[in-house]
């Protein structure tokens, strides 16, 4: 199995995000989001893009990956968001100091601290991606629904 990762900004849904799907390179899509409202908003917008391309048979949402910013109830919020859009939380990464330490050394976490708990989480995520069942066409939330979901955890 070949895995190719595309890291796209959530605010380029109509631009850079669409190319890998439109060209047939992205069959399984994973959304990475924190529990911040704007991050969830961007993830929800990407879901809208996935729905558009899914109508042509291209690309499915394989899951949501949480990338913590240390917000109260963040795990629960991201998990609930994944459920509400018809998907699942594949992995949740708590904030880890190893990441900025690796960045300042201009290394990946795997290069900087290959046996750290963060590196182990990355390996676990890789295994989960390889074992993931087929993706789904997500059900994006309306703005009011997204805001209400966010407010449940404030």
FENTA-V453545 format. One line per field, one symbol per residue. psi: psi as a letter, one per 30 degrees, with the letter a starting at -180 (. if undefined). A space follows every 10 residues. Layout:
psi: ???
//
This chain:
psi: kkkkkkjkkf ghefceefee eefgfjekkk kklagkeeee eeeeeeeeee eefffggkkl jflkkkjkgg kkgeeeeeee eeefggalje kkjlkkfeee eeefghllee eeifgleeee eeeeeeeeef gklklljlik kleeeeeeee ffg.
//
